[in-house]
Amino acid sequence: MAEKQRILIVDDDENIAELISLYLMKECYETKIVGDGESALADFDEFKPHLILLDLMLPGIDGYQVCREIRAKSGTPIIMLSAKGEVFDKVLGLELGADDYMIKPFDSKELIARVKAVIRRYHSSNISIPDLHNGGEYVEYPDLVVNITNYAVTYLGKNVEMPPKELELLYFLSSHPNQVFTREQLLDNIWGYEYIGDTRTVDVHIKRLREKIHDNQFWSISTVWGIGYKFEVKK
């Protein structure tokens, strides 16, 4: 029998947390609820969740700090939950490594859909693949292979862990070499209806990609000032 996916719900509003838990249990997830940041960090190691639903406004250690500390040691997907809908809060959450950001109140069906999508993409990207070229769609350049089917990236011969949206952005750009895309075009192609912020979301993800995938003599992730970005192949 397959192991149930475990979800850690971090929210100090007991009514909301219990309601979220009920939705998830109906979908056969195993849940655990904690009401503060300190408990979230302690229970993360014990519960070993496959995904975290993380409220931002928590007593003691807030959700941003919880996200920061978890990201320092794990790539476990995080969906931030908040009543704060300002662009700054969304972008900050993404910069800290959140995989998605939902504004309260939200529809239960959308929550479930996002949970399933994030878990599926994350665990697909962490499957051990002996040969990155074996099956699926991929692009290859010197020192870089991006496989969108298996959600796997190798850079300088090593596997690079990255959240789904980062990988999808890298694949999209690298599969259209030397083609310039505006931020709006990238949002439409990568985020689609799930888009929750403004065009700075693209900038944040490009910044994180550049921290993991450094330009080399053959290619680079280039900024086209006043327009957007391109995956530049050098001749």
Number of C-alpha atoms within 10 A of each C-alpha: 3 4 7 11 13 18 25 23 25 28 27 18 14 13 10 14 19 16 12 19 20 14 15 19 13 9 11 12 17 17 21 18 20 20 17 23 26 17 14 26 18 11 16 18 10 9 14 13 19 21 24 24 23 28 28 25 20 19 13 10 16 16 24 21 16 22 26 15 13 19 16 10 8 9 18 20 26 27 24 23 23 20 13 14 14 10 15 13 16 23 23 14 23 22 17 19 25 24 23 22 25 23 16 13 10 12 10 13 10 12 17 14 10 18 20 14 12 21 19 12 18 23 15 16 23 17 11 11 12 7 7 18 15 11 10 11 13 20 16 15 12 11 14 17 22 26 22 20 13 22 25 23 26 17 16 12 10 11 16 16 17 21 21 24 18 20 23 19 20 22 23 19 19 25 15 15 16 18 13 18 18 16 18 14 14 18 21 13 13 21 17 11 9 14 14 18 19 15 18 14 20 24 17 17 21 18 14 17 17 13 10 12 19 12 14 12 9 12 20 19 23 17 16 12 7 7 12 18 22 22 23 20 18 11 6
